[in-house]
Amino acid sequence: MFKLNYKSNRFKFLILAFVLFVIQYFFPVHSTIQLIFFGLGVILFGIPHGSLDHFIYHKERNEAMNIRSISKFLLFYLGFAVLYASLWLISVELSILLFIVISAYHFGEMDLKALAIKTSLSSRILFSFYGLLFLVNYLLFQFPNVESILLGFPEFEQSQVETLRLLYGYREEVLLASILVFVPILSIYLFQSKLFGFVQLETVLQLVVLMLIVFNLPILLGFGFYFNIWHAGLSMIEIKKFLGWQDKSYWFIYRKSWLTNGLSFLMIGLLFVVFKGNLERLLAIFFMSIAILTAPHMKVISVLFSKER
């Protein structure tokens, strides 16, 4: 008999998403409050879930934290970041495309983790395919807002969003096509992997409900919830488990990562000062900054998940 796991963190987060949707539907949230919601989410969950990467890096390698090991981590982490940052100077369009591909795998790996899929080439393709379909469809459904943010990127012009603008008129058809393509592929993969059961069905149903809610919320609420609460929140839970901090409070985590958090908050503060009054440019530069750090962060988290699987 199929029975929902009401105590799971994913189910609890879905309840929060539903409450947010109901509030927005009956009492539309002012744009300023939406921005505050997004900003607080970044501060409380978004940034902290990435500021623990140095702890994960050392734990994965069973290395003690000292000047030599931290220097190795910084060389690895900043090396990735600088390499990707250089690409932004060469081609903003290519950098955004690469960011979407990297984020697709990163989001797919987290969202599909509950399916208990083992690490393999086919699973990595599945994660990327799911994440790519999610992001492409989300960008289409939120295109009016996404367009203004994209145009906030330096050197980004109207002509570069023509394809998205064209597909926007067919967003329902693109979504339907995505579902018709992905569901059979996922089903075949799970069946061949002998993972076709109630746990997998529950995970898929949760993701369907999540997408229905996120797609129908304003971008600051929808993506704010997906990234800061769903993705970062679930990631924090997995990170605490990996580091053996299950019984530790989040305040303990914030204190442990005060330096990396502090530097990130300082960067955000400077962005607000420099781009005050220009929300689109502020969000564009913010996403660009996040994009630069996503590549090394994804590498660290992916190793964590691979070891768990």
C-alpha positions in Angstrom: 0.0 0.0 0.0 1.3 3.4 -1.0 1.8 5.7 2.1 3.2 9.2 2.1 6.1 9.9 4.4 4.7 13.0 6.3 7.7 13.3 8.5 10.2 13.7 5.6 12.0 17.1 5.2 10.8 17.2 1.6 7.2 16.9 2.6 7.6 19.6 5.2 9.2 21.9 2.7 6.3 21.3 0.3 3.8 22.3 2.9 5.8 25.6 3.3 5.7 26.0 -0.5 1.9 25.5 -0.5 1.4 28.0 2.3 3.5 30.5 0.3 1.4 29.9 -2.8 -1.9 30.4 -0.9 -0.7 33.6 0.6 0.4 34.9 -2.8 -2.8 33.8 -4.4 -5.2 35.5 -1.9 -3.0 38.3 -0.7 -0.5 39.2 -3.4 2.9 40.0 -1.8 4.3 43.4 -2.5 7.5 43.4 -4.6 9.5 44.9 -1.8 8.5 42.1 0.5 9.3 39.6 -2.2 12.8 41.1 -2.4 13.2 40.9 1.4 12.0 37.2 1.3 14.6 36.4 -1.4 17.4 38.3 0.4 16.7 36.7 3.7 16.7 33.3 2.1 20.1 34.0 0.5 21.5 35.1 3.9 20.0 32.4 6.0 20.3 29.4 3.7 21.6 30.1 0.2 25.1 31.4 1.1 25.6 29.3 4.3 25.0 26.0 2.4 28.0 26.9 0.2 30.2 28.3 2.9 30.8 24.9 4.3 32.6 23.6 1.2 36.0 23.8 2.9 34.8 21.5 5.7 33.4 19.0 3.1 36.6 19.2 1.1 38.8 18.2 4.0 36.3 15.6 5.3 36.2 13.9 1.8 40.0 13.6 1.8 40.4 12.8 5.6 42.7 15.8 5.9 43.3 17.9 9.0 42.8 21.6 8.5 46.1 23.4 8.4 47.8 26.0 6.3 48.9 23.5 3.7 45.5 21.8 3.3 43.6 25.1 3.3 46.0 26.5 0.7 45.3 23.4 -1.5 41.5 24.0 -1.1 41.8 27.7 -2.0 43.9 26.9 -5.0 41.3 24.4 -6.2 38.3 26.5 -5.3 39.5 29.9 -6.5 41.2 28.3 -9.5 37.8 27.0 -10.7 36.2 30.4 -9.9 38.9 32.5 -11.7 38.8 30.3 -14.7 35.0 30.6 -15.0 35.1 34.4 -14.2 37.5 34.8 -17.1 34.9 33.3 -19.4 32.5 36.0 -18.5 35.0 38.5 -19.9 35.1 36.6 -23.2 31.4 35.8 -23.7 28.5 36.6 -21.4 26.2 34.6 -23.5 28.4 31.5 -23.4 28.9 32.0 -19.7 25.2 32.1 -19.0 24.7 28.9 -21.1 27.5 27.1 -19.1 26.0 28.3 -15.8 22.6 26.8 -16.8 24.3 23.5 -17.7 26.2 23.4 -14.5 23.2 24.4 -12.4 21.0 21.8 -14.2 23.3 19.0 -13.1 23.6 20.5 -9.6 19.8 20.9 -9.1 19.1 17.5 -10.7 21.5 15.7 -8.4 19.8 17.2 -5.3 16.2 16.8 -6.6 16.6 13.2 -7.7 18.7 12.1 -4.7 15.7 10.6 -3.0 15.3 8.1 -5.9 18.4 6.3 -4.4 20.1 6.3 -7.8 23.7 5.0 -7.9 26.4 7.1 -9.4 27.1 6.2 -13.1 27.4 7.9 -16.4 23.7 7.3 -17.1 22.6 8.7 -13.7 24.7 11.9 -14.4 23.0 12.3 -17.8 19.6 11.8 -16.1 20.4 14.5 -13.5 21.6 16.9 -16.2 18.6 16.2 -18.4 16.1 16.7 -15.6 17.8 19.9 -14.4 18.0 21.3 -17.9 14.3 20.6 -18.6 13.4 22.3 -15.3 15.5 25.4 -15.9 14.5 25.8 -19.5 10.8 25.6 -18.7 11.2 27.8 -15.7 12.9 30.5 -17.7 10.1 30.3 -20.3 7.3 30.6 -17.8 9.1 33.5 -16.1 10.4 35.0 -19.3 9.0 38.6 -18.8 11.0 38.8 -15.5 13.9 36.8 -16.8 14.3 39.0 -19.9 14.8 42.2 -17.7 17.4 40.4 -15.6 19.2 39.0 -18.6 19.4 42.5 -20.1 20.9 43.6 -16.8 24.0 41.6 -17.6 26.9 43.7 -19.0 27.1 43.5 -22.8 23.8 41.5 -23.1 21.5 42.8 -25.8 17.9 42.4 -26.9 18.8 40.2 -29.9 20.3 37.6 -27.6 17.0 36.7 -26.0 15.0 36.3 -29.3 15.0 32.5 -29.1 13.5 32.6 -25.5 11.0 35.2 -26.6 9.9 33.0 -29.5 9.6 29.9 -27.3 7.7 31.9 -24.6 4.6 31.8 -26.9 4.8 28.0 -26.9 5.7 27.5 -23.2 2.8 25.2 -22.5 3.7 23.0 -25.5 7.4 23.0 -24.5 6.4 21.9 -21.0 4.2 19.2 -22.2 6.9 17.9 -24.6 9.4 17.9 -21.8 7.1 15.8 -19.6 6.3 13.4 -22.5 10.1 12.9 -23.1 11.4 12.8 -19.5 8.8 10.6 -17.8 9.3 7.6 -20.1 13.1 8.0 -19.9 13.0 8.2 -16.0 10.6 5.2 -15.9 12.8 3.0 -18.1 15.9 4.0 -16.1 14.2 3.1 -12.8 12.8 -0.1 -14.1 16.1 -1.3 -15.5 17.8 -0.3 -12.2 15.2 -2.2 -10.2 14.3 1.0 -8.3 10.7 1.2 -9.4 8.9 1.5 -6.0 6.8 3.6 -3.7 9.8 5.7 -2.6 10.5 6.7 -6.2 6.8 7.4 -6.9 6.6 9.6 -3.8 9.7 11.5 -4.9 8.3 12.1 -8.4 4.9 13.3 -7.1 6.7 15.7 -4.7 8.7 17.2 -7.5 5.6 17.6 -9.7 3.8 19.5 -6.9 6.9 21.6 -6.3 7.1 22.6 -9.9 3.4 23.4 -10.1 3.9 25.8 -7.2 7.2 27.3 -8.1 6.2 27.9 -11.8 3.1 29.8 -10.6 4.8 32.2 -8.1 6.6 35.4 -8.9 10.3 34.9 -9.7 11.6 36.3 -6.4 9.2 34.0 -4.4 9.3 31.0 -6.7 13.0 30.8 -7.3 13.7 32.2 -3.9 11.8 29.3 -2.4 13.3 26.7 -4.7 16.9 27.8 -4.3 17.1 29.1 -0.8 14.7 26.7 1.0 14.2 23.6 -1.1 17.7 23.2 -2.6 19.9 24.9 0.0 17.8 23.6 2.9 18.0 20.0 1.7 21.7 20.4 1.0 22.3 21.7 4.5 20.6 18.6 6.0 22.8 16.4 3.9 26.0 18.4 4.7 25.2 18.2 8.4 24.8 14.4 8.1 28.1 14.0 6.1 30.1 16.1 8.6 28.5 14.3 11.6 26.8 17.4 12.8 23.2 16.0 12.9 22.8 17.1 16.5 24.3 20.5 16.0 22.1 23.6 15.6 22.2 25.9 12.6 23.7 28.6 14.9 26.7 26.2 15.3 27.1 26.0 11.6 26.9 29.8 11.2 29.6 30.2 13.8 31.8 27.6 12.1 31.6 29.4 8.8 31.6 33.0 10.1 34.5 34.1 7.9 33.2 32.8 4.5 29.7 33.9 5.4 31.0 37.4 6.4 32.9 37.8 3.2 29.8 36.8 1.2 27.6 39.2 3.1 30.1 42.0 2.5 30.0 41.3 -1.2 26.1 41.4 -1.2 26.2 44.6 0.8 28.6 46.2 -1.8 26.3 45.1 -4.6 23.3 46.8 -3.0 25.3 50.0 -2.5 26.7 50.1 -6.1 23.5 49.1 -7.8 20.9 50.7 -5.5 17.8 51.6 -7.5 18.5 49.2 -10.4 17.0 45.9 -9.4 17.5 44.1 -12.7 21.2 45.0 -12.8 21.6 44.1 -9.1 20.0 40.6 -9.7 22.1 40.1 -12.8 25.4 40.8 -11.1 24.3 38.8 -8.1 23.5 35.7 -10.3 26.8 36.3 -12.1 28.6 36.2 -8.8 26.8 33.0 -7.7 27.5 31.5 -11.1 31.3 32.0 -10.7 31.2 30.1 -7.4 28.8 27.4 -8.6 31.4 25.4 -10.5 33.7 24.6 -7.6 30.8 24.2 -5.2 29.1 21.7 -7.5 32.4 19.7 -7.7 32.6 19.5 -3.9 28.9 18.6 -3.3 28.9 16.1 -6.1 31.7 14.1 -4.5 29.7 14.2 -1.2 26.6 12.7 -2.9 28.7 10.2 -4.8 30.2 8.8 -1.6 26.7 8.5 -0.1 25.5 6.6 -3.1 
